[in-house]
Amino acid sequence: DFAHPRAQRYSINTLAGLRKLALSHPGSWDFDETLERYLKNQEENITDPGDKGLLLYVMAECSHPQTKRQFDVVKRLAREETTFCSQVLQDACWQLYGLIAYSRNFNDAESSAMAKRCLGWLTGHFMNERTLFPYHEVKGPRKRFVSFGGITYFLKALHEYGSTFGDASVQQLFKDAVGEVILRQGPLGEWAWFYDASSGRVVDWYEVYSVHQEAMAMLFLLPAHDMGVTDARGAVELSV
């Protein structure tokens, strides 16, 4: 019932999936009622900047009538370069998802311009241009060491932007970066836990999770397959 005080991040993730389920299997889930229940119980309790961006993504994708209100929340977080780049990779990517989805579903020029700026900050500050791997953060002791989750969200951000705005250069960057990640897939199809963005090396194979193998990897592998990345099909089959 979303009444628990910590029913936030993973609830928003689940809502994103339930929306897809409701679209592909009509009648299987009353998504609108579920989203309204979540907003009633938790909207005012969300403090994490990434969660705010992901909620905007969910609301924009279903054209919720209060999406403009959530866009105004994210707009304040992503307006300035210093603020955007002070976040960790995941939060920056999730805010970018929201801006892209709002622009796509509401044909909004302001969010389109903001998404373009944020994409430039993301690739300019969070990405190693030589390895094409993203950094966990722009500054700090963990900068170089990015998780598989962070890589996934970065790749999804590139794909969301490139496909929404028809940007061929971003689409090519997405394909090239996916190719680099596929090269680091383990011999049994496993995905490592931590990578060094500065060298592209795997630095920690532990721990292999089914959610990475069967769900998160598909967020970039399936679009890569559809875009003609040669090794994507094999990577999908090995991952599962």
Biotite code that builds the C-alpha atoms (Angstrom):
import biotite.structure as struc

atoms = struc.array([
    struc.Atom([0.000, 0.000, 0.000], chain_id="A", res_id=1, res_name="ASP", atom_name="CA", element="C"),
    struc.Atom([3.111, 2.252, -0.158], chain_id="A", res_id=2, res_name="PHE", atom_name="CA", element="C"),
    struc.Atom([2.545, 3.253, 3.457], chain_id="A", res_id=3, res_name="ALA", atom_name="CA", element="C"),
    struc.Atom([6.015, 2.293, 4.684], chain_id="A", res_id=4, res_name="HIS", atom_name="CA", element="C"),
    struc.Atom([8.260, 5.381, 5.068], chain_id="A", res_id=5, res_name="PRO", atom_name="CA", element="C"),
    struc.Atom([11.004, 3.762, 2.936], chain_id="A", res_id=6, res_name="ARG", atom_name="CA", element="C"),
    struc.Atom([8.728, 2.759, 0.044], chain_id="A", res_id=7, res_name="ALA", atom_name="CA", element="C"),
    struc.Atom([10.413, 5.089, -2.395], chain_id="A", res_id=8, res_name="GLN", atom_name="CA", element="C"),
    struc.Atom([13.252, 4.176, -4.781], chain_id="A", res_id=9, res_name="ARG", atom_name="CA", element="C"),
    struc.Atom([12.388, 0.567, -5.455], chain_id="A", res_id=10, res_name="TYR", atom_name="CA", element="C"),
    struc.Atom([8.716, 1.452, -5.626], chain_id="A", res_id=11, res_name="SER", atom_name="CA", element="C"),
    struc.Atom([9.461, 3.928, -8.416], chain_id="A", res_id=12, res_name="ILE", atom_name="CA", element="C"),
    struc.Atom([11.564, 1.308, -10.233], chain_id="A", res_id=13, res_name="ASN", atom_name="CA", element="C"),
    struc.Atom([8.679, -1.136, -9.934], chain_id="A", res_id=14, res_name="THR", atom_name="CA", element="C"),
    struc.Atom([6.183, 1.438, -11.178], chain_id="A", res_id=15, res_name="LEU", atom_name="CA", element="C"),
    struc.Atom([8.297, 1.892, -14.307], chain_id="A", res_id=16, res_name="ALA", atom_name="CA", element="C"),
    struc.Atom([8.087, -1.851, -14.924], chain_id="A", res_id=17, res_name="GLY", atom_name="CA", element="C"),
    struc.Atom([4.382, -2.099, -14.109], chain_id="A", res_id=18, res_name="LEU", atom_name="CA", element="C"),
    struc.Atom([3.626, 0.615, -16.653], chain_id="A", res_id=19, res_name="ARG", atom_name="CA", element="C"),
    struc.Atom([5.325, -1.526, -19.321], chain_id="A", res_id=20, res_name="LYS", atom_name="CA", element="C"),
    struc.Atom([3.388, -4.575, -18.132], chain_id="A", res_id=21, res_name="LEU", atom_name="CA", element="C"),
    struc.Atom([0.086, -2.724, -18.339], chain_id="A", res_id=22, res_name="ALA", atom_name="CA", element="C"),
    struc.Atom([0.900, -1.595, -21.882], chain_id="A", res_id=23, res_name="LEU", atom_name="CA", element="C"),
    struc.Atom([1.903, -5.027, -23.160], chain_id="A", res_id=24, res_name="SER", atom_name="CA", element="C"),
    struc.Atom([-0.814, -6.935, -21.246], chain_id="A", res_id=25, res_name="HIS", atom_name="CA", element="C"),
    struc.Atom([-3.910, -4.705, -21.065], chain_id="A", res_id=26, res_name="PRO", atom_name="CA", element="C"),
    struc.Atom([-6.085, -5.482, -18.085], chain_id="A", res_id=27, res_name="GLY", atom_name="CA", element="C"),
    struc.Atom([-3.312, -7.232, -16.198], chain_id="A", res_id=28, res_name="SER", atom_name="CA", element="C"),
    struc.Atom([-2.728, -4.345, -13.800], chain_id="A", res_id=29, res_name="TRP", atom_name="CA", element="C"),
    struc.Atom([-4.518, -1.139, -12.842], chain_id="A", res_id=30, res_name="ASP", atom_name="CA", element="C"),
    struc.Atom([-1.423, 0.988, -13.237], chain_id="A", res_id=31, res_name="PHE", atom_name="CA", element="C"),
    struc.Atom([-3.142, 4.369, -12.926], chain_id="A", res_id=32, res_name="ASP", atom_name="CA", element="C"),
    struc.Atom([-4.668, 3.443, -9.568], chain_id="A", res_id=33, res_name="GLU", atom_name="CA", element="C"),
    struc.Atom([-1.345, 2.077, -8.329], chain_id="A", res_id=34, res_name="THR", atom_name="CA", element="C"),
    struc.Atom([0.510, 5.241, -9.312], chain_id="A", res_id=35, res_name="LEU", atom_name="CA", element="C"),
    struc.Atom([-2.089, 7.440, -7.629], chain_id="A", res_id=36, res_name="GLU", atom_name="CA", element="C"),
    struc.Atom([-1.774, 5.414, -4.421], chain_id="A", res_id=37, res_name="ARG", atom_name="CA", element="C"),
    struc.Atom([1.981, 5.806, -4.514], chain_id="A", res_id=38, res_name="TYR", atom_name="CA", element="C"),
    struc.Atom([1.830, 9.567, -5.107], chain_id="A", res_id=39, res_name="LEU", atom_name="CA", element="C"),
    struc.Atom([-0.695, 10.022, -2.306], chain_id="A", res_id=40, res_name="LYS", atom_name="CA", element="C"),
    struc.Atom([1.496, 8.184, 0.210], chain_id="A", res_id=41, res_name="ASN", atom_name="CA", element="C"),
    struc.Atom([5.035, 9.044, -0.848], chain_id="A", res_id=42, res_name="GLN", atom_name="CA", element="C"),
    struc.Atom([5.333, 11.981, -3.240], chain_id="A", res_id=43, res_name="GLU", atom_name="CA", element="C"),
    struc.Atom([6.088, 14.484, -0.474], chain_id="A", res_id=44, res_name="GLU", atom_name="CA", element="C"),
    struc.Atom([8.599, 12.143, 1.171], chain_id="A", res_id=45, res_name="ASN", atom_name="CA", element="C"),
    struc.Atom([10.964, 11.812, -1.786], chain_id="A", res_id=46, res_name="ILE", atom_name="CA", element="C"),
    struc.Atom([14.253, 13.579, -1.056], chain_id="A", res_id=47, res_name="THR", atom_name="CA", element="C"),
    struc.Atom([16.754, 11.784, -3.305], chain_id="A", res_id=48, res_name="ASP", atom_name="CA", element="C"),
    struc.Atom([17.444, 13.789, -6.496], chain_id="A", res_id=49, res_name="PRO", atom_name="CA", element="C"),
    struc.Atom([17.696, 10.651, -8.618], chain_id="A", res_id=50, res_name="GLY", atom_name="CA", element="C"),
    struc.Atom([14.363, 9.362, -7.356], chain_id="A", res_id=51, res_name="ASP", atom_name="CA", element="C"),
    struc.Atom([12.774, 12.668, -8.304], chain_id="A", res_id=52, res_name="LYS", atom_name="CA", element="C"),
    struc.Atom([14.105, 12.291, -11.826], chain_id="A", res_id=53, res_name="GLY", atom_name="CA", element="C"),
    struc.Atom([12.928, 8.708, -12.172], chain_id="A", res_id=54, res_name="LEU", atom_name="CA", element="C"),
    struc.Atom([9.471, 9.644, -10.904], chain_id="A", res_id=55, res_name="LEU", atom_name="CA", element="C"),
    struc.Atom([9.317, 12.335, -13.588], chain_id="A", res_id=56, res_name="LEU", atom_name="CA", element="C"),
    struc.Atom([10.194, 9.656, -16.136], chain_id="A", res_id=57, res_name="TYR", atom_name="CA", element="C"),
    struc.Atom([7.326, 7.424, -14.938], chain_id="A", res_id=58, res_name="VAL", atom_name="CA", element="C"),
    struc.Atom([4.805, 10.263, -14.797], chain_id="A", res_id=59, res_name="MET", atom_name="CA", element="C"),
    struc.Atom([5.797, 11.624, -18.202], chain_id="A", res_id=60, res_name="ALA", atom_name="CA", element="C"),
    struc.Atom([5.602, 8.213, -19.860], chain_id="A", res_id=61, res_name="GLU", atom_name="CA", element="C"),
    struc.Atom([1.962, 7.860, -18.816], chain_id="A", res_id=62, res_name="CYS", atom_name="CA", element="C"),
    struc.Atom([1.169, 11.563, -19.379], chain_id="A", res_id=63, res_name="SER", atom_name="CA", element="C"),
    struc.Atom([0.036, 12.040, -15.794], chain_id="A", res_id=64, res_name="HIS", atom_name="CA", element="C"),
    struc.Atom([-1.849, 15.354, -15.343], chain_id="A", res_id=65, res_name="PRO", atom_name="CA", element="C"),
    struc.Atom([0.541, 16.477, -12.574], chain_id="A", res_id=66, res_name="GLN", atom_name="CA", element="C"),
    struc.Atom([3.707, 15.840, -14.577], chain_id="A", res_id=67, res_name="THR", atom_name="CA", element="C"),
    struc.Atom([4.411, 19.548, -15.018], chain_id="A", res_id=68, res_name="LYS", atom_name="CA", element="C"),
    struc.Atom([4.671, 19.894, -11.254], chain_id="A", res_id=69, res_name="ARG", atom_name="CA", element="C"),
    struc.Atom([7.271, 17.121, -11.131], chain_id="A", res_id=70, res_name="GLN", atom_name="CA", element="C"),
    struc.Atom([9.140, 18.658, -14.061], chain_id="A", res_id=71, res_name="PHE", atom_name="CA", element="C"),
    struc.Atom([9.460, 21.894, -12.086], chain_id="A", res_id=72, res_name="ASP", atom_name="CA", element="C"),
    struc.Atom([11.039, 19.895, -9.239], chain_id="A", res_id=73, res_name="VAL", atom_name="CA", element="C"),
    struc.Atom([13.625, 18.277, -11.508], chain_id="A", res_id=74, res_name="VAL", atom_name="CA", element="C"),
    struc.Atom([14.229, 21.513, -13.378], chain_id="A", res_id=75, res_name="LYS", atom_name="CA", element="C"),
    struc.Atom([15.603, 23.101, -10.226], chain_id="A", res_id=76, res_name="ARG", atom_name="CA", element="C"),
    struc.Atom([18.002, 20.172, -9.733], chain_id="A", res_id=77, res_name="LEU", atom_name="CA", element="C"),
    struc.Atom([19.320, 20.056, -13.302], chain_id="A", res_id=78, res_name="ALA", atom_name="CA", element="C"),
    struc.Atom([19.418, 23.750, -14.172], chain_id="A", res_id=79, res_name="ARG", atom_name="CA", element="C"),
    struc.Atom([23.054, 24.492, -13.274], chain_id="A", res_id=80, res_name="GLU", atom_name="CA", element="C"),
    struc.Atom([26.181, 22.647, -14.422], chain_id="A", res_id=81, res_name="GLU", atom_name="CA", element="C"),
    struc.Atom([27.781, 22.702, -10.971], chain_id="A", res_id=82, res_name="THR", atom_name="CA", element="C"),
    struc.Atom([24.674, 21.258, -9.323], chain_id="A", res_id=83, res_name="THR", atom_name="CA", element="C"),
    struc.Atom([24.185, 18.565, -11.948], chain_id="A", res_id=84, res_name="PHE", atom_name="CA", element="C"),
    struc.Atom([27.832, 17.531, -11.830], chain_id="A", res_id=85, res_name="CYS", atom_name="CA", element="C"),
    struc.Atom([27.954, 17.396, -8.033], chain_id="A", res_id=86, res_name="SER", atom_name="CA", element="C"),
    struc.Atom([25.735, 14.309, -8.092], chain_id="A", res_id=87, res_name="GLN", atom_name="CA", element="C"),
    struc.Atom([26.655, 10.671, -8.550], chain_id="A", res_id=88, res_name="VAL", atom_name="CA", element="C"),
    struc.Atom([26.210, 9.160, -12.004], chain_id="A", res_id=89, res_name="LEU", atom_name="CA", element="C"),
    struc.Atom([22.958, 7.342, -11.262], chain_id="A", res_id=90, res_name="GLN", atom_name="CA", element="C"),
    struc.Atom([21.141, 10.442, -10.035], chain_id="A", res_id=91, res_name="ASP", atom_name="CA", element="C"),
    struc.Atom([22.328, 12.505, -13.004], chain_id="A", res_id=92, res_name="ALA", atom_name="CA", element="C"),
    struc.Atom([21.169, 9.841, -15.456], chain_id="A", res_id=93, res_name="CYS", atom_name="CA", element="C"),
    struc.Atom([17.771, 9.429, -13.837], chain_id="A", res_id=94, res_name="TRP", atom_name="CA", element="C"),
    struc.Atom([17.164, 13.171, -13.983], chain_id="A", res_id=95, res_name="GLN", atom_name="CA", element="C"),
    struc.Atom([18.112, 13.125, -17.644], chain_id="A", res_id=96, res_name="LEU", atom_name="CA", element="C"),
    struc.Atom([15.623, 10.286, -18.275], chain_id="A", res_id=97, res_name="TYR", atom_name="CA", element="C"),
    struc.Atom([12.895, 12.431, -16.793], chain_id="A", res_id=98, res_name="GLY", atom_name="CA", element="C"),
    struc.Atom([13.742, 15.473, -18.891], chain_id="A", res_id=99, res_name="LEU", atom_name="CA", element="C"),
    struc.Atom([13.877, 13.402, -22.077], chain_id="A", res_id=100, res_name="ILE", atom_name="CA", element="C"),
    struc.Atom([10.572, 11.671, -21.342], chain_id="A", res_id=101, res_name="ALA", atom_name="CA", element="C"),
    struc.Atom([8.883, 14.980, -20.530], chain_id="A", res_id=102, res_name="TYR", atom_name="CA", element="C"),
    struc.Atom([10.122, 16.495, -23.770], chain_id="A", res_id=103, res_name="SER", atom_name="CA", element="C"),
    struc.Atom([9.066, 13.422, -25.760], chain_id="A", res_id=104, res_name="ARG", atom_name="CA", element="C"),
    struc.Atom([5.574, 13.066, -24.321], chain_id="A", res_id=105, res_name="ASN", atom_name="CA", element="C"),
    struc.Atom([4.658, 16.724, -23.867], chain_id="A", res_id=106, res_name="PHE", atom_name="CA", element="C"),
    struc.Atom([6.513, 18.196, -26.858], chain_id="A", res_id=107, res_name="ASN", atom_name="CA", element="C"),
    struc.Atom([8.136, 20.644, -24.476], chain_id="A", res_id=108, res_name="ASP", atom_name="CA", element="C"),
    struc.Atom([10.902, 22.908, -25.780], chain_id="A", res_id=109, res_name="ALA", atom_name="CA", element="C"),
    struc.Atom([12.256, 23.891, -22.358], chain_id="A", res_id=110, res_name="GLU", atom_name="CA", element="C"),
    struc.Atom([12.889, 20.310, -21.252], chain_id="A", res_id=111, res_name="SER", atom_name="CA", element="C"),
    struc.Atom([14.377, 19.515, -24.658], chain_id="A", res_id=112, res_name="SER", atom_name="CA", element="C"),
    struc.Atom([16.925, 22.299, -24.239], chain_id="A", res_id=113, res_name="ALA", atom_name="CA", element="C"),
    struc.Atom([17.660, 21.194, -20.680], chain_id="A", res_id=114, res_name="MET", atom_name="CA", element="C"),
    struc.Atom([18.142, 17.581, -21.792], chain_id="A", res_id=115, res_name="ALA", atom_name="CA", element="C"),
    struc.Atom([20.630, 18.724, -24.417], chain_id="A", res_id=116, res_name="LYS", atom_name="CA", element="C"),
    struc.Atom([22.644, 20.653, -21.832], chain_id="A", res_id=117, res_name="ARG", atom_name="CA", element="C"),
    struc.Atom([22.571, 17.797, -19.335], chain_id="A", res_id=118, res_name="CYS", atom_name="CA", element="C"),
    struc.Atom([23.644, 15.290, -21.975], chain_id="A", res_id=119, res_name="LEU", atom_name="CA", element="C"),
    struc.Atom([26.609, 17.549, -22.736], chain_id="A", res_id=120, res_name="GLY", atom_name="CA", element="C"),
    struc.Atom([27.530, 17.708, -19.053], chain_id="A", res_id=121, res_name="TRP", atom_name="CA", element="C"),
    struc.Atom([27.118, 13.947, -18.738], chain_id="A", res_id=122, res_name="LEU", atom_name="CA", element="C"),
    struc.Atom([29.435, 13.106, -21.627], chain_id="A", res_id=123, res_name="THR", atom_name="CA", element="C"),
    struc.Atom([31.780, 16.006, -20.904], chain_id="A", res_id=124, res_name="GLY", atom_name="CA", element="C"),
    struc.Atom([32.327, 15.394, -17.193], chain_id="A", res_id=125, res_name="HIS", atom_name="CA", element="C"),
    struc.Atom([31.144, 11.880, -16.371], chain_id="A", res_id=126, res_name="PHE", atom_name="CA", element="C"),
    struc.Atom([32.662, 9.984, -19.314], chain_id="A", res_id=127, res_name="MET", atom_name="CA", element="C"),
    struc.Atom([36.235, 8.911, -20.025], chain_id="A", res_id=128, res_name="ASN", atom_name="CA", element="C"),
    struc.Atom([36.612, 9.761, -23.704], chain_id="A", res_id=129, res_name="GLU", atom_name="CA", element="C"),
    struc.Atom([39.300, 7.121, -24.241], chain_id="A", res_id=130, res_name="ARG", atom_name="CA", element="C"),
    struc.Atom([37.614, 4.105, -22.639], chain_id="A", res_id=131, res_name="THR", atom_name="CA", element="C"),
    struc.Atom([33.984, 5.295, -23.141], chain_id="A", res_id=132, res_name="LEU", atom_name="CA", element="C"),
    struc.Atom([33.242, 4.155, -19.585], chain_id="A", res_id=133, res_name="PHE", atom_name="CA", element="C"),
    struc.Atom([31.447, 6.557, -17.241], chain_id="A", res_id=134, res_name="PRO", atom_name="CA", element="C"),
    struc.Atom([32.773, 7.774, -13.919], chain_id="A", res_id=135, res_name="TYR", atom_name="CA", element="C"),
    struc.Atom([30.813, 7.172, -10.722], chain_id="A", res_id=136, res_name="HIS", atom_name="CA", element="C"),
    struc.Atom([31.255, 10.853, -9.851], chain_id="A", res_id=137, res_name="GLU", atom_name="CA", element="C"),
    struc.Atom([33.107, 13.859, -11.206], chain_id="A", res_id=138, res_name="VAL", atom_name="CA", element="C"),
    struc.Atom([35.235, 14.303, -8.067], chain_id="A", res_id=139, res_name="LYS", atom_name="CA", element="C"),
    struc.Atom([36.075, 12.174, -5.078], chain_id="A", res_id=140, res_name="GLY", atom_name="CA", element="C"),
    struc.Atom([37.941, 9.015, -4.115], chain_id="A", res_id=141, res_name="PRO", atom_name="CA", element="C"),
    struc.Atom([35.512, 6.702, -5.901], chain_id="A", res_id=142, res_name="ARG", atom_name="CA", element="C"),
    struc.Atom([35.466, 8.657, -9.171], chain_id="A", res_id=143, res_name="LYS", atom_name="CA", element="C"),
    struc.Atom([37.125, 5.961, -11.290], chain_id="A", res_id=144, res_name="ARG", atom_name="CA", element="C"),
    struc.Atom([35.229, 3.009, -9.857], chain_id="A", res_id=145, res_name="PHE", atom_name="CA", element="C"),
    struc.Atom([31.830, 2.608, -11.459], chain_id="A", res_id=146, res_name="VAL", atom_name="CA", element="C"),
    struc.Atom([29.344, -0.166, -10.840], chain_id="A", res_id=147, res_name="SER", atom_name="CA", element="C"),
    struc.Atom([27.545, -2.196, -13.469], chain_id="A", res_id=148, res_name="PHE", atom_name="CA", element="C"),
    struc.Atom([24.393, -0.364, -12.465], chain_id="A", res_id=149, res_name="GLY", atom_name="CA", element="C"),
    struc.Atom([25.977, 2.998, -13.145], chain_id="A", res_id=150, res_name="GLY", atom_name="CA", element="C"),
    struc.Atom([27.158, 1.827, -16.557], chain_id="A", res_id=151, res_name="ILE", atom_name="CA", element="C"),
    struc.Atom([23.671, 0.570, -17.371], chain_id="A", res_id=152, res_name="THR", atom_name="CA", element="C"),
    struc.Atom([22.020, 3.873, -16.476], chain_id="A", res_id=153, res_name="TYR", atom_name="CA", element="C"),
    struc.Atom([24.618, 5.807, -18.458], chain_id="A", res_id=154, res_name="PHE", atom_name="CA", element="C"),
    struc.Atom([24.062, 3.675, -21.565], chain_id="A", res_id=155, res_name="LEU", atom_name="CA", element="C"),
    struc.Atom([20.295, 3.955, -21.220], chain_id="A", res_id=156, res_name="LYS", atom_name="CA", element="C"),
    struc.Atom([20.621, 7.744, -21.003], chain_id="A", res_id=157, res_name="ALA", atom_name="CA", element="C"),
    struc.Atom([22.568, 7.779, -24.279], chain_id="A", res_id=158, res_name="LEU", atom_name="CA", element="C"),
    struc.Atom([19.982, 5.576, -25.957], chain_id="A", res_id=159, res_name="HIS", atom_name="CA", element="C"),
    struc.Atom([17.014, 7.555, -24.628], chain_id="A", res_id=160, res_name="GLU", atom_name="CA", element="C"),
    struc.Atom([18.520, 10.808, -25.874], chain_id="A", res_id=161, res_name="TYR", atom_name="CA", element="C"),
    struc.Atom([19.732, 9.529, -29.241], chain_id="A", res_id=162, res_name="GLY", atom_name="CA", element="C"),
    struc.Atom([16.459, 7.801, -30.124], chain_id="A", res_id=163, res_name="SER", atom_name="CA", element="C"),
    struc.Atom([14.197, 10.595, -28.879], chain_id="A", res_id=164, res_name="THR", atom_name="CA", element="C"),
    struc.Atom([15.974, 13.444, -30.633], chain_id="A", res_id=165, res_name="PHE", atom_name="CA", element="C"),
    struc.Atom([17.339, 11.507, -33.617], chain_id="A", res_id=166, res_name="GLY", atom_name="CA", element="C"),
    struc.Atom([20.910, 12.456, -32.739], chain_id="A", res_id=167, res_name="ASP", atom_name="CA", element="C"),
    struc.Atom([23.120, 10.226, -34.892], chain_id="A", res_id=168, res_name="ALA", atom_name="CA", element="C"),
    struc.Atom([26.325, 11.097, -33.027], chain_id="A", res_id=169, res_name="SER", atom_name="CA", element="C"),
    struc.Atom([24.830, 10.089, -29.661], chain_id="A", res_id=170, res_name="VAL", atom_name="CA", element="C"),
    struc.Atom([23.412, 6.919, -31.200], chain_id="A", res_id=171, res_name="GLN", atom_name="CA", element="C"),
    struc.Atom([26.892, 6.031, -32.469], chain_id="A", res_id=172, res_name="GLN", atom_name="CA", element="C"),
    struc.Atom([28.410, 6.788, -29.067], chain_id="A", res_id=173, res_name="LEU", atom_name="CA", element="C"),
    struc.Atom([25.841, 4.461, -27.495], chain_id="A", res_id=174, res_name="PHE", atom_name="CA", element="C"),
    struc.Atom([26.747, 1.638, -29.886], chain_id="A", res_id=175, res_name="LYS", atom_name="CA", element="C"),
    struc.Atom([30.477, 2.146, -29.394], chain_id="A", res_id=176, res_name="ASP", atom_name="CA", element="C"),
    struc.Atom([30.163, 2.246, -25.599], chain_id="A", res_id=177, res_name="ALA", atom_name="CA", element="C"),
    struc.Atom([27.968, -0.870, -25.554], chain_id="A", res_id=178, res_name="VAL", atom_name="CA", element="C"),
    struc.Atom([30.624, -2.610, -27.631], chain_id="A", res_id=179, res_name="GLY", atom_name="CA", element="C"),
    struc.Atom([33.242, -1.806, -24.999], chain_id="A", res_id=180, res_name="GLU", atom_name="CA", element="C"),
    struc.Atom([31.057, -3.194, -22.218], chain_id="A", res_id=181, res_name="VAL", atom_name="CA", element="C"),
    struc.Atom([30.341, -6.382, -24.169], chain_id="A", res_id=182, res_name="ILE", atom_name="CA", element="C"),
    struc.Atom([34.087, -6.949, -24.501], chain_id="A", res_id=183, res_name="LEU", atom_name="CA", element="C"),
    struc.Atom([34.244, -7.131, -20.673], chain_id="A", res_id=184, res_name="ARG", atom_name="CA", element="C"),
    struc.Atom([31.493, -9.732, -20.345], chain_id="A", res_id=185, res_name="GLN", atom_name="CA", element="C"),
    struc.Atom([32.743, -12.826, -18.540], chain_id="A", res_id=186, res_name="GLY", atom_name="CA", element="C"),
    struc.Atom([33.237, -16.205, -20.261], chain_id="A", res_id=187, res_name="PRO", atom_name="CA", element="C"),
    struc.Atom([30.000, -17.564, -18.790], chain_id="A", res_id=188, res_name="LEU", atom_name="CA", element="C"),
    struc.Atom([28.094, -14.402, -19.655], chain_id="A", res_id=189, res_name="GLY", atom_name="CA", element="C"),
    struc.Atom([28.487, -12.828, -16.228], chain_id="A", res_id=190, res_name="GLU", atom_name="CA", element="C"),
    struc.Atom([28.737, -9.085, -15.676], chain_id="A", res_id=191, res_name="TRP", atom_name="CA", element="C"),
    struc.Atom([31.291, -7.738, -13.228], chain_id="A", res_id=192, res_name="ALA", atom_name="CA", element="C"),
    struc.Atom([30.346, -5.637, -10.243], chain_id="A", res_id=193, res_name="TRP", atom_name="CA", element="C"),
    struc.Atom([32.990, -2.853, -10.474], chain_id="A", res_id=194, res_name="PHE", atom_name="CA", element="C"),
    struc.Atom([34.995, -1.389, -13.344], chain_id="A", res_id=195, res_name="TYR", atom_name="CA", element="C"),
    struc.Atom([37.799, 1.161, -13.531], chain_id="A", res_id=196, res_name="ASP", atom_name="CA", element="C"),
    struc.Atom([36.584, 3.843, -15.933], chain_id="A", res_id=197, res_name="ALA", atom_name="CA", element="C"),
    struc.Atom([40.113, 5.189, -16.420], chain_id="A", res_id=198, res_name="SER", atom_name="CA", element="C"),
    struc.Atom([41.516, 1.922, -17.765], chain_id="A", res_id=199, res_name="SER", atom_name="CA", element="C"),
    struc.Atom([38.382, 0.004, -18.712], chain_id="A", res_id=200, res_name="GLY", atom_name="CA", element="C"),
    struc.Atom([39.533, -2.915, -16.548], chain_id="A", res_id=201, res_name="ARG", atom_name="CA", element="C"),
    struc.Atom([37.263, -5.063, -14.453], chain_id="A", res_id=202, res_name="VAL", atom_name="CA", element="C"),
    struc.Atom([38.355, -4.546, -10.847], chain_id="A", res_id=203, res_name="VAL", atom_name="CA", element="C"),
    struc.Atom([35.827, -6.734, -9.008], chain_id="A", res_id=204, res_name="ASP", atom_name="CA", element="C"),
    struc.Atom([33.846, -9.662, -10.424], chain_id="A", res_id=205, res_name="TRP", atom_name="CA", element="C"),
    struc.Atom([31.983, -10.265, -7.187], chain_id="A", res_id=206, res_name="TYR", atom_name="CA", element="C"),
    struc.Atom([29.030, -10.372, -7.107], chain_id="A", res_id=207, res_name="GLU", atom_name="CA", element="C"),
    struc.Atom([26.939, -11.775, -9.969], chain_id="A", res_id=208, res_name="VAL", atom_name="CA", element="C"),
    struc.Atom([23.235, -10.944, -9.595], chain_id="A", res_id=209, res_name="TYR", atom_name="CA", element="C"),
    struc.Atom([20.319, -12.333, -11.594], chain_id="A", res_id=210, res_name="SER", atom_name="CA", element="C"),
    struc.Atom([18.811, -8.841, -11.796], chain_id="A", res_id=211, res_name="VAL", atom_name="CA", element="C"),
    struc.Atom([21.919, -7.664, -13.675], chain_id="A", res_id=212, res_name="HIS", atom_name="CA", element="C"),
    struc.Atom([22.008, -10.717, -15.938], chain_id="A", res_id=213, res_name="GLN", atom_name="CA", element="C"),
    struc.Atom([18.333, -10.870, -16.885], chain_id="A", res_id=214, res_name="GLU", atom_name="CA", element="C"),
    struc.Atom([17.009, -7.349, -16.469], chain_id="A", res_id=215, res_name="ALA", atom_name="CA", element="C"),
    struc.Atom([19.483, -4.479, -16.210], chain_id="A", res_id=216, res_name="MET", atom_name="CA", element="C"),
    struc.Atom([21.770, -5.646, -19.016], chain_id="A", res_id=217, res_name="ALA", atom_name="CA", element="C"),
    struc.Atom([18.734, -5.800, -21.296], chain_id="A", res_id=218, res_name="MET", atom_name="CA", element="C"),
    struc.Atom([18.208, -2.060, -20.888], chain_id="A", res_id=219, res_name="LEU", atom_name="CA", element="C"),
    struc.Atom([21.176, -1.554, -23.208], chain_id="A", res_id=220, res_name="PHE", atom_name="CA", element="C"),
    struc.Atom([21.609, -4.920, -24.958], chain_id="A", res_id=221, res_name="LEU", atom_name="CA", element="C"),
    struc.Atom([18.144, -5.108, -26.508], chain_id="A", res_id=222, res_name="LEU", atom_name="CA", element="C"),
    struc.Atom([18.295, -1.568, -27.972], chain_id="A", res_id=223, res_name="PRO", atom_name="CA", element="C"),
    struc.Atom([21.846, -2.308, -29.159], chain_id="A", res_id=224, res_name="ALA", atom_name="CA", element="C"),
    struc.Atom([20.597, -5.439, -30.907], chain_id="A", res_id=225, res_name="HIS", atom_name="CA", element="C"),
    struc.Atom([17.821, -3.470, -32.595], chain_id="A", res_id=226, res_name="ASP", atom_name="CA", element="C"),
    struc.Atom([20.420, -0.913, -33.749], chain_id="A", res_id=227, res_name="MET", atom_name="CA", element="C"),
    struc.Atom([22.585, -3.598, -35.337], chain_id="A", res_id=228, res_name="GLY", atom_name="CA", element="C"),
    struc.Atom([25.399, -3.983, -32.801], chain_id="A", res_id=229, res_name="VAL", atom_name="CA", element="C"),
    struc.Atom([26.969, -7.225, -33.992], chain_id="A", res_id=230, res_name="THR", atom_name="CA", element="C"),
    struc.Atom([27.723, -8.896, -30.672], chain_id="A", res_id=231, res_name="ASP", atom_name="CA", element="C"),
    struc.Atom([24.565, -7.835, -28.837], chain_id="A", res_id=232, res_name="ALA", atom_name="CA", element="C"),
    struc.Atom([22.547, -10.995, -29.591], chain_id="A", res_id=233, res_name="ARG", atom_name="CA", element="C"),
    struc.Atom([25.254, -13.288, -28.277], chain_id="A", res_id=234, res_name="GLY", atom_name="CA", element="C"),
    struc.Atom([25.672, -11.111, -25.200], chain_id="A", res_id=235, res_name="ALA", atom_name="CA", element="C"),
    struc.Atom([21.936, -11.348, -24.497], chain_id="A", res_id=236, res_name="VAL", atom_name="CA", element="C"),
    struc.Atom([21.934, -15.131, -24.794], chain_id="A", res_id=237, res_name="GLU", atom_name="CA", element="C"),
    struc.Atom([25.030, -15.488, -22.614], chain_id="A", res_id=238, res_name="LEU", atom_name="CA", element="C"),
    struc.Atom([23.724, -13.029, -20.047], chain_id="A", res_id=239, res_name="SER", atom_name="CA", element="C"),
    struc.Atom([20.531, -14.992, -19.520], chain_id="A", res_id=240, res_name="VAL", atom_name="CA", element="C"),
])
